[in-house]
Amino acid sequence: MSEKAERTDRFDAADECEIEESLRRDGYSPAVIDHWLHPRNFGRMTSHDGSSGVYTGPCGDSMAIWLKVNGETISRARFISDICIGAVASGSMITELAVDRSVTEAMWLTSSDILEALGGLPDEYAHCALLAEKTLQEALRDHNALKATPWKRIYSR
């Protein structure tokens, strides 16, 4: 079962159609709407190989990312974020983009990659993609630090 299918429905079909139409009128792309209404990889991860802690951007929105890494490949990623549509959609997309990439490849993911994959965000929410980029980078740095000094794992849980 996919991460998307595991979530509990928050809206009935009529509410969801009304919300989608309203968001389209406000200039959100279909991908942003879908990732906000049906976020992928949303929730905490208890057993992980790297985590960001809560990262707060300059706008006050916050995000945390957890990673599971097999060898050098990210096999699973989870995130939590504020309810902000831009932050949730960006967190959902960055975790989708990171999975099945090497740790090194994931370090090169940028806010531009997120914005392109989402079909853009309104200008006032574009900074949310940068929040997701920086949060992923923190989780990757944590993974690399734990890999270099494995004894730190007993103190990080």
Buried (B, 14 or more C-beta within 10 A) or exposed (E): EEBBEEBEEEEEEEEBEEBBEEBEEEEBBEBBBBBBBBBBBBEEBEEBBBBBEEBEBEBEBBBBBBBBBEEEBBEBBBBBBBEBBBBBBBBBBBBBBBBEBEBEBBBEBBBEBBBEBBEBBEEEBBBBBBBBBBBBBBBBEBBBEBBEEEEEEEEEE
